[in-house]
Amino acid sequence: MRPFNISMEFTPATFTLVGIPGLEAEHIWIAVPFCLMYSIIFLGNGMILHIIRTDSALHQPMYFFLAMLAFVELGVSISTLPTVLGIFLLGITKVSFDGCLLQMFSMHSFTLMESGVLLAMSVDRFVAIYSPLRYTTILTIPRIMGMGAAIALRSVMLMLPLPILLKRLPFCGHNVLTHSYCLHSDLIKLPCGDTRLNSILGLFVITFTSGPDSLLIMVSYVLILHTVLRIAFGTGRWRALSTCVSHICAVLVYYVPLVSLSLLHRFGRHSPPLLKTVMANAYLFFPPVINPVVYSIKTKEIRSSIVRALSRRRNRV
């Protein structure tokens, strides 16, 4: 019986999550901004999905891609919500081994999809500016659906090996994670076995998705700028570039925290735990909070549709 008990210790039954190191006594107060952020995320992105679905004037490629962005951001937030609110509201710090791997898989899959959607949106902006007369004939609904399916398939297939490899590693009783959710970069620090394959694969996933995606987004904006400078003059240039402002904000809000967090995990081994926690939360919460606000303010059609929807509801009441 003894060898069986020893082997069972290699895989922990649960992981222990840490909310914010050193502020455990303040968790109930910290829950307030988290609840506020989740409210903005679900209301903002839910509203964008609703108005794009119900307003026929928004049945255009740009808004279909925006709906994809809102969908994946809701996916990221739904993935983190059970453990984040469980810790800060209910004091539940335990998550099952399989539940942690499932959260890691779904959360990272959706964040990888977000990178792909941002690239698709940059292609949409280039086509709209370079060939406005053929815009809807190039970006047809079947092509948009195909792009969405390819983005989702790429993310899922790249992420699938990571939880499988983690499940096969011995943990030797190490089960304390340093965040309020299960990050892959956090999980691979716990096993007592060889994690080189996990680290290499994790780096490959980031390199194969965010690396090429960010490079192609930059290329698309170089082409957009070249096109605008070639075919437009004066206020026409600003009018063309202004259609890209919301997307540029979305790109910066996604990539700046991602790059900062990656560098922190790779080179900031001795940095304060609180800094890593703040950067991880910025990486996961900033895009779904900021993007619906930016698109609602900067995109006239979205803003007008929201006003009409609220006016109809007020009239019914």
Secondary structure per residue as TSV (DSSP state, phi and psi in degrees):
chain	resnum	aa	ss	phi	psi
A	1	M	-	360.0	-31.1
A	2	R	H	-61.4	-47.2
A	3	P	H	-58.4	-34.4
A	4	F	H	-64.7	-41.4
A	5	N	H	-66.0	-37.8
A	6	I	H	-65.2	-42.7
A	7	S	H	-64.6	-33.7
A	8	M	H	-66.6	-24.4
A	9	E	T	-73.7	-15.8
A	10	F	T	-68.3	-30.4
A	11	T	S	-111.2	112.4
A	12	P	-	-68.8	145.6
A	13	A	S	-69.0	-35.2
A	14	T	E	-139.8	160.7
A	15	F	E	-107.6	149.3
A	16	T	E	-103.9	121.3
A	17	L	-	-95.9	144.4
A	18	V	-	-110.7	128.4
A	19	G	S	-69.5	-84.7
A	20	I	S	-128.1	113.4
A	21	P	T	-55.5	131.5
A	22	G	T	86.0	-9.0
A	23	L	-	-120.9	28.5
A	24	E	G	-58.7	-34.9
A	25	A	G	-71.4	-16.8
A	26	E	G	-102.3	12.7
A	27	H	H	-58.6	-37.2
A	28	I	H	-65.0	-32.8
A	29	W	H	-79.4	-34.8
A	30	I	H	-66.6	-25.3
A	31	A	H	-62.6	-26.8
A	32	V	H	-61.7	-54.4
A	33	P	H	-64.0	-31.9
A	34	F	H	-66.6	-42.0
A	35	C	H	-63.2	-39.1
A	36	L	H	-63.6	-43.5
A	37	M	H	-64.2	-43.5
A	38	Y	H	-62.8	-36.7
A	39	S	H	-63.5	-44.0
A	40	I	H	-63.8	-41.8
A	41	I	H	-61.3	-50.8
A	42	F	H	-73.1	-38.7
A	43	L	H	-70.3	-46.4
A	44	G	H	-66.1	-54.0
A	45	N	H	-70.1	-34.7
A	46	G	H	-64.1	-40.5
A	47	M	H	-63.4	-42.9
A	48	I	H	-62.2	-44.2
A	49	L	H	-62.2	-40.5
A	50	H	H	-66.0	-47.9
A	51	I	H	-71.4	-32.6
A	52	I	H	-68.0	-35.3
A	53	R	H	-71.4	-37.8
A	54	T	H	-95.9	-21.7
A	55	D	-	-96.9	109.5
A	56	S	G	-64.0	-25.3
A	57	A	G	-65.5	-19.5
A	58	L	G	-98.0	9.2
A	59	H	-	-83.5	66.8
A	60	Q	S	-131.7	159.0
A	61	P	H	-52.4	-44.3
A	62	M	H	-55.8	-42.6
A	63	Y	H	-80.3	-26.8
A	64	F	H	-64.8	-41.7
A	65	F	H	-66.3	-38.1
A	66	L	H	-62.4	-38.3
A	67	A	H	-63.1	-39.2
A	68	M	H	-60.4	-44.2
A	69	L	H	-61.2	-45.3
A	70	A	H	-62.2	-38.5
A	71	F	H	-64.6	-47.7
A	72	V	H	-68.8	-31.2
A	73	E	H	-69.8	-35.7
A	74	L	H	-64.0	-38.6
A	75	G	H	-61.3	-44.0
A	76	V	H	-59.8	-46.0
A	77	S	H	-69.3	-39.8
A	78	I	H	-63.1	-33.9
A	79	S	H	-65.8	-37.9
A	80	T	H	-87.4	-23.4
A	81	L	H	-55.5	-45.8
A	82	P	H	-58.3	-44.0
A	83	T	H	-81.2	-36.9
A	84	V	H	-63.4	-52.9
A	85	L	H	-71.8	-28.8
A	86	G	H	-61.4	-41.4
A	87	I	H	-71.2	-52.9
A	88	F	H	-79.4	-29.9
A	89	L	H	-94.9	-41.0
A	90	L	H	-110.6	-7.6
A	91	G	-	72.2	21.1
A	92	I	-	-88.3	111.0
A	93	T	-	-106.4	-2.1
A	94	K	E	-100.9	140.9
A	95	V	E	-138.5	139.4
A	96	S	E	-64.9	156.3
A	97	F	H	-57.2	-51.0
A	98	D	H	-67.5	-36.5
A	99	G	H	-63.9	-36.6
A	100	C	H	-67.4	-43.1
A	101	L	H	-65.3	-37.8
A	102	L	H	-65.0	-42.2
A	103	Q	H	-63.1	-44.9
A	104	M	H	-58.4	-46.3
A	105	F	H	-62.5	-48.8
A	106	S	H	-69.2	-41.6
A	107	M	H	-64.4	-47.2
A	108	H	H	-70.9	-34.1
A	109	S	H	-61.1	-45.0
A	110	F	H	-67.8	-36.1
A	111	T	H	-68.7	-34.2
A	112	L	H	-67.9	-38.4
A	113	M	H	-61.2	-37.0
A	114	E	H	-61.5	-39.2
A	115	S	H	-61.2	-43.9
A	116	G	H	-65.2	-38.7
A	117	V	H	-66.1	-40.1
A	118	L	H	-61.8	-37.2
A	119	L	H	-65.8	-44.2
A	120	A	H	-61.0	-37.4
A	121	M	H	-67.5	-33.4
A	122	S	H	-69.4	-36.8
A	123	V	H	-63.3	-41.7
A	124	D	H	-58.3	-44.2
A	125	R	H	-66.0	-38.2
A	126	F	H	-64.6	-46.1
A	127	V	H	-62.6	-41.8
A	128	A	H	-62.6	-34.3
A	129	I	H	-88.6	-38.8
A	130	Y	H	-75.0	-38.8
A	131	S	-	-139.6	69.6
A	132	P	G	-62.3	-31.0
A	133	L	G	-72.1	-25.3
A	134	R	G	-106.4	11.3
A	135	Y	H	-53.4	-54.7
A	136	T	H	-76.7	-17.9
A	137	T	H	-84.7	-26.7
A	138	I	H	-79.1	-50.6
A	139	L	S	-95.5	74.8
A	140	T	-	-78.7	164.7
A	141	I	H	-59.3	-45.5
A	142	P	H	-58.9	-39.3
A	143	R	H	-67.5	-39.5
A	144	I	H	-64.3	-42.9
A	145	M	H	-64.0	-38.6
A	146	G	H	-64.2	-40.4
A	147	M	H	-63.9	-42.4
A	148	G	H	-62.7	-42.2
A	149	A	H	-65.3	-40.1
A	150	A	H	-65.3	-40.3
A	151	I	H	-62.9	-45.5
A	152	A	H	-65.5	-43.8
A	153	L	H	-64.3	-42.7
A	154	R	H	-58.9	-45.7
A	155	S	H	-65.1	-46.0
A	156	V	H	-65.8	-44.9
A	157	M	H	-66.6	-36.3
A	158	L	H	-71.9	-34.3
A	159	M	H	-82.6	-25.0
A	160	L	T	-55.9	-41.2
A	161	P	H	-66.8	-25.0
A	162	L	H	-64.0	-51.8
A	163	P	H	-65.5	-31.3
A	164	I	H	-64.4	-43.6
A	165	L	H	-67.3	-39.9
A	166	L	H	-63.4	-36.8
A	167	K	H	-65.5	-23.6
A	168	R	T	-91.1	-5.7
A	169	L	S	-89.1	148.3
A	170	P	-	-82.2	134.9
A	171	F	-	-103.7	-17.4
A	172	C	T	53.9	37.7
A	173	G	T	86.3	-4.3
A	174	H	-	-82.4	117.6
A	175	N	-	-145.3	17.5
A	176	V	B	-101.2	118.6
A	177	L	-	-98.9	155.5
A	178	T	S	-100.7	11.2
A	179	H	S	-130.2	179.2
A	180	S	S	-95.7	15.6
A	181	Y	S	-155.7	172.2
A	182	C	-	-98.1	100.1
A	183	L	-	-92.9	143.1
A	184	H	H	-62.4	-41.5
A	185	S	H	-63.8	-23.6
A	186	D	H	-83.9	-41.1
A	187	L	H	-66.8	-36.7
A	188	I	T	-74.2	-4.5
A	189	K	T	-83.6	-14.3
A	190	L	S	-88.1	-38.7
A	191	P	-	-60.8	148.6
A	192	C	S	-94.9	0.2
A	193	G	S	-91.8	-171.3
A	194	D	-	-78.4	116.3
A	195	T	-	-106.7	14.1
A	196	R	H	-61.0	-41.1
A	197	L	H	-62.9	-40.6
A	198	N	H	-62.8	-43.6
A	199	S	H	-65.2	-42.8
A	200	I	H	-64.4	-43.7
A	201	L	H	-67.1	-40.7
A	202	G	H	-61.4	-41.9
A	203	L	H	-66.2	-37.7
A	204	F	H	-63.2	-41.7
A	205	V	H	-60.5	-47.3
A	206	I	H	-64.2	-43.4
A	207	T	H	-66.3	-35.3
A	208	F	H	-81.8	-16.1
A	209	T	H	-110.9	-73.2
A	210	S	H	-63.6	-33.9
A	211	G	H	-62.4	-62.7
A	212	P	H	-61.6	-37.3
A	213	D	H	-60.7	-48.1
A	214	S	H	-64.8	-38.1
A	215	L	H	-64.7	-43.8
A	216	L	H	-68.9	-32.5
A	217	I	H	-63.2	-43.5
A	218	M	H	-63.1	-41.8
A	219	V	H	-61.4	-42.7
A	220	S	H	-62.5	-36.6
A	221	Y	H	-76.0	-29.1
A	222	V	H	-63.5	-43.9
A	223	L	H	-66.2	-38.7
A	224	I	H	-62.0	-46.7
A	225	L	H	-63.3	-42.0
A	226	H	H	-62.1	-42.2
A	227	T	H	-65.1	-44.7
A	228	V	H	-63.5	-43.8
A	229	L	H	-67.1	-25.1
A	230	R	H	-85.6	-34.9
A	231	I	H	-113.5	-8.3
A	232	A	-	-123.5	159.7
A	233	F	-	-136.6	148.4
A	234	G	T	53.3	-124.2
A	235	T	H	-65.9	-23.7
A	236	G	H	-63.3	-36.2
A	237	R	H	-64.4	-47.5
A	238	W	H	-64.3	-37.8
A	239	R	H	-63.8	-39.3
A	240	A	H	-69.3	-44.6
A	241	L	H	-70.3	-28.1
A	242	S	H	-64.2	-23.2
A	243	T	T	-71.7	-11.6
A	244	C	T	-100.5	-6.9
A	245	V	H	-59.9	-46.5
A	246	S	H	-62.1	-40.9
A	247	H	H	-67.9	-39.3
A	248	I	H	-60.6	-42.0
A	249	C	H	-60.8	-42.8
A	250	A	H	-62.7	-40.5
A	251	V	H	-63.9	-46.4
A	252	L	H	-64.9	-42.2
A	253	V	H	-64.7	-29.1
A	254	Y	H	-82.6	-49.1
A	255	Y	H	-81.9	-33.1
A	256	V	H	-62.9	-51.1
A	257	P	H	-63.9	-36.0
A	258	L	H	-62.8	-49.4
A	259	V	H	-64.6	-41.9
A	260	S	H	-62.5	-43.4
A	261	L	H	-67.0	-41.1
A	262	S	H	-61.7	-45.2
A	263	L	H	-64.3	-37.1
A	264	L	H	-65.2	-42.3
A	265	H	H	-71.0	-32.4
A	266	R	H	-79.7	-41.4
A	267	F	H	-119.4	-7.7
A	268	G	-	-107.1	49.4
A	269	R	T	-61.3	-28.9
A	270	H	T	-103.6	13.2
A	271	S	S	-73.8	156.8
A	272	P	-	-60.3	138.2
A	273	P	H	-56.7	-33.1
A	274	L	H	-63.3	-36.4
A	275	L	H	-65.0	-42.0
A	276	K	H	-64.1	-38.9
A	277	T	H	-64.9	-44.2
A	278	V	H	-62.9	-43.1
A	279	M	H	-68.4	-38.3
A	280	A	H	-65.0	-40.4
A	281	N	H	-68.0	-37.7
A	282	A	H	-63.2	-40.1
A	283	Y	H	-61.5	-38.0
A	284	L	H	-92.8	-29.0
A	285	F	H	-103.4	-28.9
A	286	F	H	-61.5	-52.2
A	287	P	H	-57.9	-49.8
A	288	P	H	-70.3	-19.5
A	289	V	H	-82.8	-45.9
A	290	I	H	-78.1	-41.9
A	291	N	H	-59.5	-48.5
A	292	P	H	-62.8	-32.3
A	293	V	H	-67.0	-47.0
A	294	V	H	-63.1	-47.2
A	295	Y	H	-66.6	-33.5
A	296	S	H	-69.5	-32.1
A	297	I	H	-85.7	-44.0
A	298	K	H	-87.4	-21.1
A	299	T	-	-100.9	111.0
A	300	K	H	-58.6	-43.0
A	301	E	H	-64.8	-40.8
A	302	I	H	-65.3	-44.7
A	303	R	H	-61.6	-44.6
A	304	S	H	-65.3	-39.4
A	305	S	H	-66.6	-38.3
A	306	I	H	-64.3	-43.1
A	307	V	H	-61.8	-43.2
A	308	R	H	-63.6	-40.8
A	309	A	H	-64.8	-42.1
A	310	L	H	-68.1	-36.4
A	311	S	H	-65.6	-41.6
A	312	R	H	-63.3	-39.9
A	313	R	H	-67.0	-38.7
A	314	R	H	-65.6	-37.8
A	315	N	H	-67.3	-36.4
A	316	R	H	-65.8	-37.8
A	317	V	-	-70.8	360.0
